[in-house]
């Protein structure tokens, strides 16, 4: 198992340590997360953030636990919170060591004779967090540990003001769970320890200031409730393990039943911990078996584990889905299907890939798969996207390249895929339709470049965006391929004619001869020659409209002007609209989101296009790894969200990580490119499938 750690020299740099975060997920969309100091700096932090309608409807239930250690007459406080008055309490002890091994463990040393290790983990597919302690009392005096939970019941986008919520707190006996239910009646938290006694307190409110939210212009003052404490006692020279379990539910029965299912089982907390480690070990073992001839370095192990964090159960379909990013994204269509090859197929998770395709297929409406599922009621998905469906069709193609499972694709998807194309030809939701030139026309804010300020798109792309036409052609050629494989000869010619018409229209309208690259958007009114990375999609897909000369010019332009160590800029730094730092309130951030901000997921298609043009020559594969992927893998995994890759980076050096601390396509696409392109572990049925056209 991989391990990374931070000792006292790192942890003593408070400002840096407060920007370094860890994340544990449960396969339901829920998670635990904080900083390596144990100080919550985001409203999204918490030791139990439960998805009550998996993978969404997420609530912060247990914000943190603070510990007081009493050795004889001495008392030491562990665990600080930041308030508007600074870090409180001022004499709080910070950890001497933090390790991700691969689960987060804080180690505190007190008075040279006492050590406390605190590990947080979540049983897979349970809305439960376990705080496991190991205390070593090497003194000649007895020791007491008072662990105080700080609880909340808010949606994770919100904050709580003290006295807004009243609690019903009950405990039938010292051997029963502590049940906490807000006055709203929803949701419910159950706290339990088989090792210590709970003592009710005075009902103290603890103010928390979230510095990251303040920087983001978001609500940044929260109040958590401290109901009391769990007490654990150690004799002189005793080492002891104990734990606190926190379970969430929609009502008391669900929370309590979930807790008792673990507490009354044949396995204890240590066995649950071992089970979660075993599950992660199996992920790495399966990857090693799949690629038995490669040496797996620690950074690659972290990426394999990171990929697993995004695969979640969707309750509404009883199947799998993909969380786009932690902490705040739900499951998004576009992100899911860009990410699917790297998160599942390249890692041998074929069943997960099938279930993700089925989840979104069940919600197909008028030829479109959802753009996103909401995190709060009403639960109806949104369809405001032109490219999610096209990426879906590409994901079906990638699935076939890895499995050659024609029967499954034909029986499950073929009718739906044909309907998708027909709806796009004749017109579907949001005015998406094929124009007389065979290309797709669409609205201003339906591509992945969708940031808006005051409801107006920052980068309006109404008309025909370059990557949409590339995906449309790729989809039509995929349909031609499928019709061929399924022996439906009458449809082969139909899709071939449509594809050739789109190709002719594209080559006539999208090449910018004075720039030697592709226009970003073409409409009746304008041809936008902004140098953006969207055109790299046209050079990277299996079916491309570009000849080798034009593809090389596209790659060269993107390489020279947009590439950074952590991804591609969304706009050339020479453009007067370029914004090099992603910061400020939502308006300022959205203005920068696609105007210079770096996106690491784009390294996937860029690496693919680069090496495809060079026939995957070993020399060029080495160059691609050293220059395009290695900086991301070697640096980013050890900062921001440890063991994962952030959503975005500043366009300007030193390219600070921003946005979500763990993003699905940021992990998936560079990982896929490394496996498929650099290691040249091509999909096993690629030639057989693509050779059909």
Helices and strands as residue ranges (DSSP letters): E 4-7, H 8-11, H 14-17, E 21-25, E 31-35, E 46-53, E 56-71, E 74-78, E 81-83, E 86-88, E 97-100, E 104-110, E 114-121, E 128-137, E 143-155, E 167-170, E 178-182, E 188-192, E 197-209, H 211-215, E 221-234, E 238-249, H 252-263, H 269-290, H 298-308, E 311-314, E 319-322, E 325-326, H 333-343, G 345-347, H 350-362, H 388-403, H 406-426, G 429-431, E 433-434, E 440-441, E 452-453, E 456-457, E 464-465, H 466-485, H 489-509, E 511-512, E 517-518, E 521-522, E 527-528, G 533-535, H 536-540, H 548-562, E 563-564, E 567-569, H 586-592, E 598-599, H 602-612, H 618-624, I 625-629, H 630-635, G 636-638, E 648-649, E 657-658, E 662-663, H 664-673, I 674-678, H 686-690
